[in-house]
Amino acid sequence: GCSKPNDRGYNPIQCWARCTRFCGKTSVQFPFGIEEGCFASEQFQLNCANLTSSPALMLGNAQVFDIYIEEGTINITNP
């Protein structure tokens, strides 16, 4: 989504042309995003961190392994 820096509301508009779609081997699908303006709202903001030899997709302190938009679920570690 194309969220504005101070906008806490949901924004359904996607700007995938400039947004990262993968962190390591994990796909980052809208409404989730890594860069500012690439997620629908702050609750969907992820971080691509170098924890080990390969990048890890993070949601707070939990590592995200899969995002299933159609089912409305994500697989994460238990921090």
N, CA, C and O atoms as a DFTB+ gen file, in Angstrom:
316 C
 N C O
     1  1       0.831      -1.178       0.000
     2  2       0.000       0.000       0.000
     3  2       0.863       1.224       0.000
     4  3       2.057       1.147       0.292
     5  1       0.306       2.306      -0.309
     6  2       1.028       3.568      -0.335
     7  2       0.662       4.365       0.891
     8  3       0.029       5.415       0.781
     9  1       1.045       3.888       2.055
    10  2       0.711       4.599       3.281
    11  2       1.624       5.796       3.460
    12  3       2.800       5.753       3.099
    13  1       1.079       6.858       4.016
    14  2       1.861       8.049       4.308
    15  2       2.540       7.846       5.652
    16  3       2.018       7.105       6.485
    17  1       3.696       8.481       5.896
    18  2       4.449       8.243       7.130
    19  2       3.633       8.367       8.417
    20  3       3.844       7.574       9.334
    21  1       2.721       9.317       8.524
    22  2       1.954       9.505       9.754
    23  2       0.544       8.941       9.669
    24  3      -0.262       9.178      10.568
    25  1       0.225       8.199       8.611
    26  2      -1.110       7.643       8.423
    27  2      -1.204       6.303       9.125
    28  3      -0.484       5.371       8.768
    29  1      -2.084       6.185      10.125
    30  2      -2.253       4.930      10.851
    31  2      -3.410       4.109      10.296
    32  3      -3.666       3.007      10.781
    33  1      -4.109       4.617       9.297
    34  2      -5.249       3.916       8.726
    35  2      -4.841       2.954       7.636
    36  3      -3.705       2.980       7.162
    37  1      -5.769       2.105       7.240
    38  2      -5.532       1.131       6.180
    39  2      -5.554       1.818       4.834
    40  3      -6.430       2.643       4.575
    41  1      -4.614       1.494       3.981
    42  2      -4.561       2.041       2.637
    43  2      -4.435       0.880       1.657
    44  3      -3.380       0.248       1.592
    45  1      -5.492       0.584       0.888
    46  2      -5.479      -0.571      -0.003
    47  2      -4.682      -0.390      -1.288
    48  3      -4.552      -1.344      -2.056
    49  1      -4.146       0.796      -1.549
    50  2      -3.410       1.032      -2.791
    51  2      -2.025       0.407      -2.682
    52  3      -1.307       0.639      -1.709
    53  1      -1.651      -0.388      -3.687
    54  2      -0.353      -1.059      -3.676
    55  2       0.638      -0.329      -4.578
    56  3       0.265       0.152      -5.647
    57  1       1.892      -0.244      -4.154
    58  2       2.974       0.376      -4.933
    59  2       4.117      -0.621      -5.076
    60  3       5.256      -0.302      -4.735
    61  1       3.837      -1.810      -5.569
    62  2       4.824      -2.882      -5.617
    63  2       6.015      -2.604      -6.519
    64  3       7.034      -3.284      -6.395
    65  1       5.931      -1.642      -7.412
    66  2       7.038      -1.404      -8.334
    67  2       8.345      -1.113      -7.592
    68  3       9.417      -1.469      -8.081
    69  1       8.276      -0.479      -6.435
    70  2       9.497      -0.125      -5.703
    71  2       9.628      -0.866      -4.381
    72  3      10.549      -0.589      -3.613
    73  1       8.740      -1.789      -4.103
    74  2       8.736      -2.486      -2.818
    75  2       9.424      -3.844      -2.918
    76  3       9.277      -4.560      -3.909
    77  1      10.183      -4.188      -1.868
    78  2      10.843      -5.486      -1.794
    79  2       9.793      -6.581      -1.666
    80  3       8.884      -6.471      -0.842
    81  1       9.905      -7.635      -2.470
    82  2       8.916      -8.715      -2.456
    83  2       9.407      -9.970      -1.745
    84  3       8.618     -10.871      -1.459
    85  1      10.699     -10.035      -1.461
    86  2      11.256     -11.204      -0.777
    87  2      12.250     -10.758       0.277
    88  3      12.927      -9.741       0.126
    89  1      12.325     -11.534       1.348
    90  2      13.378     -11.405       2.355
    91  2      13.964     -12.802       2.466
    92  3      13.333     -13.700       3.022
    93  1      15.156     -12.986       1.944
    94  2      15.690     -14.338       1.825
    95  2      14.788     -15.118       0.878
    96  3      14.586     -14.702      -0.263
    97  1      14.247     -16.236       1.332
    98  2      13.348     -17.053       0.511
    99  2      11.880     -16.832       0.855
   100  3      11.008     -17.483       0.280
   101  1      11.592     -15.913       1.794
   102  2      10.221     -15.680       2.226
   103  2       9.587     -14.561       1.410
   104  3      10.128     -13.459       1.327
   105  1       8.436     -14.850       0.808
   106  2       7.702     -13.873       0.018
   107  2       7.001     -12.869       0.928
   108  3       6.389     -13.247       1.928
   109  1       7.094     -11.596       0.577
   110  2       6.417     -10.529       1.317
   111  2       5.246     -10.061       0.466
   112  3       5.439      -9.426      -0.571
   113  1       4.040     -10.374       0.903
   114  2       2.840     -10.062       0.136
   115  2       2.044      -8.953       0.805
   116  3       1.952      -8.893       2.031
   117  1       1.473      -8.076      -0.009
   118  2       0.600      -7.027       0.495
   119  2      -0.591      -7.666       1.200
   120  3      -1.156      -8.614       0.654
   121  1      -1.003      -7.214       2.365
   122  2      -0.810      -5.884       2.932
   123  2       0.470      -5.723       3.744
   124  3       0.712      -4.648       4.293
   125  1       1.308      -6.781       3.836
   126  2       2.587      -6.675       4.531
   127  2       3.598      -5.971       3.642
   128  3       3.461      -5.974       2.418
   129  1       4.595      -5.379       4.239
   130  2       5.641      -4.714       3.492
   131  2       6.818      -4.401       4.394
   132  3       6.706      -4.441       5.619
   133  1       7.946      -4.090       3.778
   134  2       9.172      -3.802       4.518
   135  2       9.461      -2.302       4.518
   136  3       9.674      -1.709       5.575
   137  1       9.466      -1.697       3.344
   138  2       9.798      -0.286       3.242
   139  2       8.595       0.594       3.570
   140  3       7.442       0.189       3.425
   141  1       8.904       1.821       4.020
   142  2       7.864       2.818       4.276
   143  2       7.040       3.003       3.006
   144  3       7.599       3.174       1.923
   145  1       5.728       2.970       3.130
   146  2       4.843       3.135       1.989
   147  2       4.495       1.841       1.282
   148  3       3.723       1.857       0.323
   149  1       5.048       0.710       1.733
   150  2       4.802      -0.574       1.072
   151  2       3.876      -1.492       1.860
   152  3       3.585      -2.597       1.401
   153  1       3.407      -1.076       3.023
   154  2       2.493      -1.878       3.833
   155  2       1.195      -1.102       4.011
   156  3       1.173       0.125       3.911
   157  1       0.102      -1.842       4.280
   158  2      -1.216      -1.218       4.369
   159  2      -1.354      -0.324       5.593
   160  3      -1.987       0.729       5.516
   161  1      -0.776      -0.721       6.715
   162  2      -0.777       0.075       7.942
   163  2       0.399      -0.390       8.791
   164  3       1.030      -1.399       8.476
   165  1       0.696       0.331       9.859
   166  2       1.871       0.016      10.677
   167  2       1.854      -1.405      11.231
   168  3       2.914      -1.992      11.446
   169  1       0.680      -1.961      11.463
   170  2       0.578      -3.327      11.991
   171  2       1.104      -4.366      11.006
   172  3       1.402      -5.494      11.400
   173  1       1.222      -4.001       9.734
   174  2       1.688      -4.924       8.702
   175  2       3.147      -4.680       8.314
   176  3       3.637      -5.290       7.364
   177  1       3.839      -3.810       9.023
   178  2       5.235      -3.515       8.705
   179  2       6.137      -4.640       9.199
   180  3       6.070      -5.040      10.362
   181  1       6.985      -5.147       8.300
   182  2       7.940      -6.201       8.614
   183  2       9.355      -5.653       8.487
   184  3       9.570      -4.569       7.944
   185  1      10.314      -6.415       8.995
   186  2      11.720      -6.040       8.934
   187  2      12.502      -7.209       8.352
   188  3      12.297      -8.355       8.750
   189  1      13.395      -6.924       7.413
   190  2      14.261      -7.956       6.851
   191  2      15.621      -7.815       7.534
   192  3      16.383      -6.897       7.232
   193  1      15.919      -8.738       8.462
   194  2      17.120      -8.639       9.295
   195  2      18.118      -9.731       8.950
   196  3      17.730     -10.831       8.555
   197  1      19.395      -9.433       9.099
   198  2      20.454     -10.419       8.899
   199  2      20.800     -11.046      10.243
   200  3      21.747     -10.623      10.907
   201  1      20.024     -12.066      10.645
   202  2      20.250     -12.725      11.927
   203  2      21.285     -13.833      11.830
   204  3      22.048     -14.064      12.768
   205  1      21.309     -14.513      10.699
   206  2      22.241     -15.620      10.475
   207  2      22.899     -15.417       9.125
   208  3      23.103     -14.280       8.699
   209  1      23.228     -16.489       8.454
   210  2      23.873     -16.381       7.145
   211  2      22.918     -15.905       6.058
   212  3      23.363     -15.451       5.003
   213  1      21.607     -16.001       6.299
   214  2      20.634     -15.521       5.321
   215  2      19.655     -14.561       5.999
   216  3      19.434     -14.652       7.207
   217  1      19.069     -13.647       5.230
   218  2      18.131     -12.687       5.813
   219  2      16.918     -13.379       6.429
   220  3      16.483     -14.429       5.957
   221  1      16.381     -12.779       7.486
   222  2      15.198     -13.305       8.166
   223  2      14.122     -12.233       8.185
   224  3      14.394     -11.076       8.504
   225  1      12.909     -12.617       7.846
   226  2      11.776     -11.703       7.865
   227  2      11.214     -11.660       9.275
   228  3      10.877     -12.699       9.841
   229  1      11.110     -10.454       9.851
   230  2      10.719     -10.307      11.247
   231  2       9.452      -9.473      11.399
   232  3       9.238      -8.503      10.673
   233  1       8.613      -9.872      12.360
   234  2       7.447      -9.105      12.800
   235  2       7.650      -8.889      14.290
   236  3       7.334      -9.763      15.098
   237  1       8.178      -7.725      14.657
   238  2       8.592      -7.509      16.043
   239  2       9.762      -8.424      16.353
   240  3      10.771      -8.389      15.648
   241  1       9.650      -9.255      17.408
   242  2      10.704     -10.210      17.774
   243  2      10.491     -11.593      17.185
   244  3      11.309     -12.485      17.409
   245  1       9.422     -11.791      16.443
   246  2       9.096     -13.102      15.876
   247  2       9.565     -13.193      14.426
   248  3       9.400     -12.251      13.652
   249  1      10.154     -14.342      14.065
   250  2      10.564     -14.563      12.683
   251  2       9.385     -15.099      11.889
   252  3       8.710     -16.034      12.319
   253  1       9.138     -14.499      10.720
   254  2       8.048     -14.904       9.834
   255  2       8.595     -15.905       8.824
   256  3       9.582     -15.632       8.142
   257  1       7.942     -17.079       8.731
   258  2       8.375     -18.104       7.783
   259  2       7.515     -18.141       6.531
   260  3       8.024     -18.407       5.442
   261  1       6.232     -17.881       6.664
   262  2       5.314     -17.900       5.524
   263  2       4.191     -16.907       5.764
   264  3       3.780     -16.669       6.899
   265  1       3.697     -16.327       4.658
   266  2       2.524     -15.458       4.697
   267  2       1.501     -16.060       3.746
   268  3       1.786     -16.259       2.565
   269  1       0.312     -16.349       4.259
   270  2      -0.770     -16.917       3.455
   271  2      -1.919     -15.915       3.421
   272  3      -2.804     -15.946       4.276
   273  1      -1.899     -15.038       2.440
   274  2      -2.901     -13.981       2.338
   275  2      -4.296     -14.561       2.168
   276  3      -5.239     -14.097       2.810
   277  1      -4.444     -15.569       1.312
   278  2      -5.760     -16.143       1.038
   279  2      -6.402     -16.736       2.286
   280  3      -7.619     -16.662       2.453
   281  1      -5.587     -17.326       3.167
   282  2      -6.097     -17.937       4.396
   283  2      -6.124     -16.947       5.561
   284  3      -6.739     -17.214       6.594
   285  1      -5.459     -15.811       5.391
   286  2      -5.400     -14.814       6.457
   287  2      -4.508     -15.230       7.612
   288  3      -4.777     -14.876       8.760
   289  1      -3.425     -15.992       7.320
   290  2      -2.530     -16.459       8.374
   291  2      -1.068     -16.217       7.998
   292  3      -0.722     -16.053       6.828
   293  1      -0.221     -16.202       9.035
   294  2       1.225     -16.195       8.842
   295  2       1.824     -17.211       9.803
   296  3       1.286     -17.434      10.887
   297  1       2.934     -17.826       9.410
   298  2       3.670     -18.747      10.280
   299  2       4.857     -17.997      10.855
   300  3       5.681     -17.462      10.114
   301  1       4.945     -17.960      12.206
   302  2       6.034     -17.268      12.874
   303  2       6.631     -18.150      13.962
   304  3       6.029     -19.141      14.375
   305  1       7.833     -17.773      14.423
   306  2       8.417     -18.424      15.595
   307  2       7.732     -17.863      16.824
   308  3       7.116     -16.798      16.763
   309  1       7.830     -18.557      17.923
   310  2       7.290     -18.075      19.187
   311  2       8.426     -17.382      19.931
   312  3       9.311     -18.050      20.466
   313  1       8.412     -16.029      19.974
   314  2       9.560     -15.312      20.564
   315  2       9.730     -15.565      22.046
   316  3      10.650     -15.027      22.663
